[in-house]
Amino acid sequence: MSVTAVVGLQWGDEAKGKIVDLLTDEHQIAVRYQGGNNAGHTVKFEGQTYKLSLLPTGILRPGVTAVIGNGVVVNPEALLKEMQGLTDRGLPVSGDNLLVSDRAHVILPYHMAEEAVLEKSRKGEAIGTTMRGIGTCYRDKAGRTHAIRVGDLYRRETLKSRLAEIVSQKNTVIQAFDPSATPLNSDEIYANAIAAADRLRPHVVDTTAWLHKALAANKNILFEGAQGSLLDIDHGTFPYVTSSNSSAAGIHSGSGVPERAIGRMIGVVKAYTTRVGGGPFPTELDDPIGQHIRDVGHEYGTVTGRPRRCGWFDAVACGYGARISGVDQISVMLLDVLAQLDELKICEAYEIRGERTTDFPSHVDDLEAAKPVYRTVPGWKQDITGARKLSDLPTGARQYVDTVSELIGKPVAFISIGPDREQTIVL
């Protein structure tokens, strides 16, 4: 039995989808354990490009069962649209290859409306959410009284009365922030929710029980994280984080599978650093080099299309992400993006108010004050997208990867030098 997890070590967007896609050949089950349709995975498969948000990447593989675990927040209409998109392209989506937890919490229209008015009210202090109702749904989950789970969608009488109460209270909150807001209609929300639930019914099961039976049957399971460890609600750059445990800490709570069952934990990093939305970013490059990385790396959000903030590789941040997620190996992605630069810099420490440290700050104010201490390494100025083994890489590229590995303290398992599956060096 092989149980593997793939987790991002930065602020998300590390190209985890490609590594998950490569590893799916070795696994029969692919599990998504947290987040919602704020995440985006781009996968090139058999000459086609697929952009997934809620669906685990394993859905693209014949014979693989994709599981949306209890830790995910599910927008039923968004999920159905994504499923239909694959069906339209000739990829089957059925109760045989896609399972949805009946414990997963449901995103409903009032979550998006509430998030929009709350984010607008923060003005200059906005967190930079994707406006998909993720945070407000997780807030209701923690608050319990307004929470609706997937399993609740099939208890119609109770659902209707609960929605009437919830929508009334949500309208009060929304209109307090924005008196011009159009009130939401609970009957309409109910009708749309049960229509979506009827279509999802073949997929809805107790995924926790199902996964434990799969473990007992020695099935190979792959866990794929969304976002990255630095966006973890508990361990990330709070409050500029997502609303779930996006590090490996979320695997057990988001799936019901104990972390001790995982035999291999792979941390994924870009060869540089990106961030979306607000929050401190010590190595950010607001200059022509940063724009060059953005353009060459196509650093625009899969879900939102927003340009990502770009900067040098931050080994302090990634080393912290590796420690909290307990990774065994790392995968360095998008190394080819750096090929045209004369020299490269890697942040090996911070200087915070005159003191040097390799510890990642717990408070956002200290991270804001952090000045990167760089190690400079030579560039290689040649195309590496045709490399297929480590010896094919120029000396500068190998030195760069070795430095990343040294500073994080973990061996490199994969190096990605292009978007296609074959443009991957396996070590």
C-alpha distance (Angstrom), angle and dihedral (degrees) to the residues before:
residue distance angle dihedral
M1 . . .
S2 3.81 . .
V3 3.79 121.9 .
T4 3.81 113.7 -178.7
A5 3.79 133.4 175.1
V6 3.79 128.5 -159.0
V7 3.80 115.8 -159.9
G8 3.80 133.5 172.0
L9 3.81 116.7 -121.0
Q10 3.81 98.6 -162.3
W11 3.82 135.0 49.0
G12 3.80 92.5 -58.1
D13 3.81 129.7 -89.8
E14 3.82 91.4 87.1
A15 3.85 93.3 141.7
K16 3.81 92.0 -105.0
G17 3.80 89.9 154.8
K18 3.79 92.1 71.7
I19 3.82 93.7 52.7
V20 3.79 91.4 44.9
D21 3.80 89.1 50.9
L22 3.82 91.2 51.1
L23 3.80 92.6 48.8
T24 3.79 95.3 45.8
D25 3.81 89.3 81.0
E26 3.81 87.4 69.3
H27 3.81 96.6 46.0
Q28 3.79 136.4 64.3
I29 3.81 97.6 -158.5
A30 3.82 130.9 44.1
V31 3.82 117.9 -164.8
R32 3.78 130.6 -163.7
Y33 3.82 108.9 -161.0
Q34 3.84 109.5 178.3
G35 3.80 145.8 13.6
G36 3.75 127.8 40.8
N37 3.78 140.3 -125.7
N38 3.79 89.2 -39.9
A39 3.80 87.1 84.3
G40 3.78 123.4 83.5
H41 3.81 130.8 -161.1
T42 3.79 121.3 -175.2
V43 3.82 114.4 -160.4
K44 3.79 129.3 178.0
F45 3.79 108.1 -149.2
E46 3.81 126.9 172.5
G47 3.80 92.3 -18.1
Q48 3.82 93.7 -48.6
T49 3.80 129.7 105.4
Y50 3.80 118.0 -135.2
K51 3.78 125.9 -170.6
L52 3.79 112.0 -159.6
S53 3.79 129.7 -177.5
L54 3.80 111.6 168.2
L55 3.78 100.7 10.4
P56 3.81 117.3 87.4
T57 3.79 112.2 -115.4
G58 3.81 89.8 -118.5
I59 3.81 89.4 74.5
L60 3.81 86.9 82.9
R61 3.81 92.5 64.2
P62 3.80 124.3 82.9
G63 3.79 111.5 -123.0
V64 3.81 94.6 20.5
T65 3.81 121.4 116.4
A66 3.81 112.8 -143.5
V67 3.81 115.3 -150.7
I68 3.80 127.6 -162.7
G69 3.80 102.7 -157.7
N70 3.77 132.3 -146.5
G71 3.82 92.9 -97.6
V72 3.81 92.6 65.0
V73 3.81 121.2 92.6
V74 3.79 108.6 -137.1
N75 3.79 128.7 -150.8
P76 3.82 98.7 -161.9
E77 3.80 95.4 -155.5
A78 3.80 92.5 48.0
L79 3.79 90.6 49.0
L80 3.79 93.0 49.7
K81 3.80 90.8 48.8
E82 3.80 90.9 51.9
M83 3.80 91.5 47.4
Q84 3.81 90.5 50.0
G85 3.80 90.4 50.2
L86 3.79 90.3 59.5
T87 3.80 93.2 43.8
D88 3.81 89.8 52.2
R89 3.80 88.4 55.7
G90 3.78 93.0 52.3
L91 3.80 99.3 -99.2
P92 3.81 113.7 130.0
V93 3.80 119.5 -124.9
S94 3.80 114.2 -175.1
G95 3.78 143.2 138.4
D96 3.80 86.4 -85.1
N97 3.80 96.7 62.6
L98 3.82 104.6 24.4
L99 3.79 126.2 54.0
V100 3.82 126.4 178.6
S101 3.79 122.9 -161.3
D102 3.78 116.2 -115.3
R103 3.82 85.7 -146.7
A104 3.83 94.5 58.7
H105 3.79 113.6 111.9
V106 3.80 120.5 -116.9
I107 3.81 127.0 -125.0
L108 3.80 110.8 -143.0
P109 3.83 130.6 -175.7
Y110 3.79 94.1 -93.0
H111 3.79 90.4 61.0
M112 3.80 91.4 61.6
A113 3.79 93.3 42.8
E114 3.79 91.6 49.4
E115 3.80 93.1 47.0
A116 3.80 91.7 50.4
V117 3.81 95.0 54.1
L118 3.81 93.1 42.5
E119 3.80 93.1 50.4
K120 3.81 91.3 46.2
S121 3.80 90.5 51.9
R122 3.81 91.3 57.0
K123 3.82 91.6 61.4
G124 3.81 107.2 173.8
E125 3.82 91.4 11.5
A126 3.81 94.4 57.6
I127 3.80 113.3 142.5
G128 3.81 93.4 -142.7
T129 3.79 101.7 -117.6
T130 3.80 123.5 179.3
M131 3.84 90.0 -117.7
R132 3.80 91.8 -124.6
G133 3.78 96.2 123.0
I134 3.79 94.7 -107.6
G135 3.80 97.6 130.5
T136 3.79 95.5 42.6
C137 3.81 91.2 49.5
Y138 3.81 91.2 51.5
R139 3.81 87.8 47.1
D140 3.81 90.0 56.0
K141 3.80 89.3 46.5
A142 3.80 90.5 56.4
G143 3.81 91.1 42.3
R144 3.84 90.7 49.6
T145 3.81 99.8 -165.6
H146 3.83 94.5 82.2
A147 3.80 96.5 35.9
I148 3.81 121.9 121.3
R149 3.81 119.0 -169.8
V150 3.80 127.1 -161.4
G151 3.80 90.4 -106.7
D152 3.82 90.0 56.2
L153 3.80 90.1 63.7
Y154 3.81 89.4 73.4
R155 3.82 95.3 54.0
R156 3.76 94.2 75.8
E157 3.81 104.7 179.0
T158 3.77 93.9 48.1
L159 3.80 91.0 43.4
K160 3.81 93.5 53.7
S161 3.81 94.5 51.3
R162 3.79 92.9 44.1
L163 3.80 92.7 50.1
A164 3.81 90.9 50.7
E165 3.81 89.8 56.1
I166 3.81 95.2 41.7
V167 3.81 96.2 46.9
S168 3.80 91.3 49.0
Q169 3.79 90.9 55.1
K170 3.81 93.4 42.3
N171 3.82 90.4 52.7
T172 3.80 89.2 53.7
V173 3.82 91.3 53.0
I174 3.80 95.3 43.3
Q175 3.80 94.5 48.1
A176 3.80 91.1 47.1
F177 3.80 87.5 62.4
D178 3.80 95.4 35.5
P179 3.83 115.8 19.9
S180 3.81 90.1 -173.5
A181 3.82 92.9 60.2
T182 3.80 115.4 119.2
P183 3.83 109.8 -117.3
L184 3.79 115.6 -110.8
N185 3.81 118.2 -119.2
S186 3.81 115.5 -130.4
D187 3.81 93.9 -160.1
E188 3.78 90.9 55.3
I189 3.79 92.2 47.0
Y190 3.82 89.8 48.7
A191 3.81 93.4 49.9
N192 3.80 93.1 49.4
A193 3.80 92.4 44.8
I194 3.80 95.7 53.2
A195 3.81 91.7 44.0
A196 3.81 89.5 55.1
A197 3.80 91.0 43.2
D198 3.80 91.4 55.1
R199 3.79 90.2 55.2
L200 3.82 92.0 47.0
R201 3.80 95.4 46.0
P202 3.86 96.1 99.2
H203 3.81 88.9 58.7
V204 3.82 101.2 45.2
V205 3.82 116.8 102.1
D206 3.77 141.4 135.9
T207 3.81 93.4 -83.7
T208 3.81 93.1 -174.8
A209 3.80 91.5 61.9
W210 3.81 90.3 41.4
L211 3.82 93.1 52.4
H212 3.80 92.9 48.9
K213 3.80 89.6 52.9
A214 3.81 87.9 50.5
L215 3.81 90.1 52.0
A216 3.80 90.2 50.0
A217 3.81 88.7 51.5
N218 3.85 90.5 52.4
K219 3.79 94.1 -116.0
N220 3.81 118.1 168.3
I221 3.81 109.7 -114.5
L222 3.80 129.5 -167.2
F223 3.81 121.4 -162.6
E224 3.79 117.0 -156.9
G225 3.77 121.0 -164.2
A226 3.78 126.1 -150.3
Q227 3.81 124.8 -140.8
G228 3.83 112.3 0.5
S229 3.78 143.3 -79.5
L230 3.82 93.9 -96.8
L231 3.82 88.6 60.6
D232 3.82 93.2 55.2
I233 3.82 111.5 131.9
D234 3.83 91.5 -131.5
H235 3.79 103.9 28.6
G236 3.80 104.4 26.9
T237 3.80 134.6 86.6
F238 3.80 94.2 -64.9
P239 3.03 129.0 -127.3
Y240 3.82 89.8 18.0
V241 3.78 92.3 66.2
T242 3.77 140.4 99.7
S243 3.81 121.4 -95.4
S244 3.80 98.6 -108.3
N245 3.80 139.5 56.5
S246 3.79 98.1 -86.3
S247 3.81 93.2 172.7
A248 3.78 121.4 78.3
A249 3.81 86.1 -84.5
G250 3.81 87.4 83.3
I251 3.79 97.0 59.0
H252 3.80 98.2 85.6
S253 3.80 97.0 39.2
G254 3.79 92.2 42.8
S255 3.80 98.3 47.9
G256 3.81 109.4 17.1
V257 3.81 90.4 -121.4
P258 3.83 112.6 124.2
E259 3.78 115.5 -120.1
R260 3.80 90.1 -128.4
A261 3.82 86.2 72.0
I262 3.81 90.6 64.7
G263 3.78 112.8 96.0
R264 3.80 99.8 -179.2
M265 3.80 129.0 33.5
I266 3.81 115.5 -170.4
G267 3.80 119.7 -166.7
V268 3.80 116.6 -154.2
V269 3.81 123.5 -150.3
K270 3.75 135.2 172.1
A271 3.79 115.7 -125.8
Y272 3.80 84.8 -115.9
T273 3.81 132.6 22.9
T274 3.81 131.7 -97.1
R275 3.76 134.7 178.8
V276 3.81 135.3 -175.5
G277 3.78 124.5 -150.6
G278 3.79 128.0 -1.1
G279 3.78 131.9 -23.3
P280 3.81 138.7 85.4
F281 3.79 118.4 -55.8
P282 3.84 111.4 -177.7
T283 3.83 97.5 -168.7
E284 3.82 97.3 41.3
L285 3.80 115.1 142.6
D286 3.78 111.1 -149.7
D287 3.79 91.1 178.0
P288 3.84 141.1 78.7
I289 3.83 91.9 -70.4
G290 3.80 90.5 55.1
Q291 3.80 90.3 48.8
H292 3.81 90.4 47.4
I293 3.82 90.8 54.5
R294 3.82 90.3 47.1
D295 3.80 92.8 50.9
V296 3.81 98.3 42.3
G297 3.81 92.4 42.4
H298 3.84 93.4 44.1
E299 3.78 87.9 -128.4
Y300 3.76 100.5 -172.5
G301 3.81 122.8 121.8
T302 3.83 118.7 -88.7
V303 3.81 90.4 -145.8
T304 3.81 104.2 28.9
G305 3.80 105.4 21.5
R306 3.81 88.9 -132.5
P307 3.82 116.0 151.3
R308 3.78 110.4 -108.6
R309 3.77 123.2 -130.2
C310 3.82 109.0 -115.0
G311 3.79 135.0 -156.6
W312 3.78 147.3 145.5
F313 3.80 121.6 -58.7
D314 3.81 111.2 -79.1
A315 3.80 110.2 -149.7
V316 3.82 92.3 178.3
A317 3.79 91.3 60.0
C318 3.81 94.5 39.9
G319 3.79 93.1 46.7
Y320 3.79 88.6 54.0
G321 3.82 90.8 48.7
A322 3.81 89.7 50.1
R323 3.80 92.1 51.9
I324 3.79 98.0 48.3
S325 3.81 91.5 46.5
G326 3.80 93.7 43.9
V327 3.80 95.2 -132.5
D328 3.79 122.5 -172.1
Q329 3.80 97.0 -164.1
I330 3.78 139.6 9.3
S331 3.77 133.7 -135.2
V332 3.81 117.4 -148.3
M333 3.79 111.5 -149.4
L334 3.82 134.8 -166.0
L335 3.80 94.2 15.1
D336 3.81 88.1 151.6
V337 3.83 90.9 66.4
L338 3.82 90.0 71.6
A339 3.81 95.2 51.0
Q340 3.81 97.4 102.6
L341 3.81 98.5 53.4
D342 3.81 123.1 102.1
E343 3.78 95.1 -142.1
L344 3.78 135.8 4.0
K345 3.77 134.3 -147.7
I346 3.78 130.3 -147.3
C347 3.79 121.7 -167.1
E348 3.81 106.8 -127.8
A349 3.82 98.9 170.0
Y350 3.80 143.7 -0.8
E351 3.77 129.6 -121.0
I352 3.80 108.7 -146.9
R353 3.80 116.2 -175.6
G354 3.78 91.6 -27.1
E355 3.81 97.6 -43.6
R356 3.78 124.1 107.9
T357 3.81 117.6 -137.6
T358 3.80 141.3 164.9
D359 3.82 91.7 -160.3
F360 3.78 116.5 104.9
P361 3.84 109.2 -122.4
S362 3.79 118.6 -111.8
H363 3.81 94.1 -151.5
V364 3.77 124.0 65.8
D365 3.83 92.0 -137.4
D366 3.80 91.3 59.8
L367 3.81 91.4 48.0
E368 3.80 88.7 50.2
A369 3.81 88.5 55.2
A370 3.82 94.1 46.8
K371 3.79 117.1 115.6
P372 3.80 114.8 -160.9
V373 3.79 119.6 -118.1
Y374 3.79 105.2 -148.8
R375 3.76 135.6 -151.5
T376 3.81 109.6 -155.5
V377 3.80 119.7 -143.9
P378 3.82 128.4 -179.7
G379 3.78 121.1 -100.1
W380 3.79 122.2 -128.3
K381 3.80 102.9 -140.7
Q382 3.79 96.5 -153.6
D383 3.78 137.7 102.4
I384 3.81 111.7 -95.9
T385 3.80 100.0 174.6
G386 3.81 91.2 104.6
A387 3.82 94.7 55.8
R388 3.79 114.9 116.8
K389 3.80 102.1 171.7
L390 3.79 134.9 33.0
S391 3.79 93.4 -103.9
D392 3.83 89.5 58.9
L393 3.80 90.5 66.6
P394 3.80 119.6 91.9
T395 3.79 118.0 -111.1
G396 3.80 93.6 -102.8
A397 3.80 93.2 54.1
R398 3.82 92.1 48.6
Q399 3.80 90.5 47.9
Y400 3.80 90.2 51.1
V401 3.82 93.0 51.9
D402 3.82 91.3 45.2
T403 3.82 90.3 52.5
V404 3.80 91.9 50.6
S405 3.81 89.9 50.2
E406 3.81 92.6 47.2
L407 3.80 94.4 50.3
I408 3.82 95.0 45.7
G409 3.78 91.5 42.4
K410 3.80 96.4 -133.1
P411 3.82 133.2 103.8
V412 3.80 120.5 -107.6
A413 3.81 115.1 -115.3
F414 3.81 100.8 176.6
I415 3.80 137.1 20.1
S416 3.79 118.0 -163.7
I417 3.79 116.4 -154.0
G418 3.82 100.0 170.8
P419 3.79 141.8 3.9
D420 3.81 99.6 -92.7
R421 3.80 124.1 87.7
E422 3.80 93.5 -115.5
Q423 3.81 90.8 53.9
T424 3.78 90.3 80.4
I425 3.79 129.5 103.1
V426 3.80 111.8 -147.9
L427 3.80 114.6 -156.3
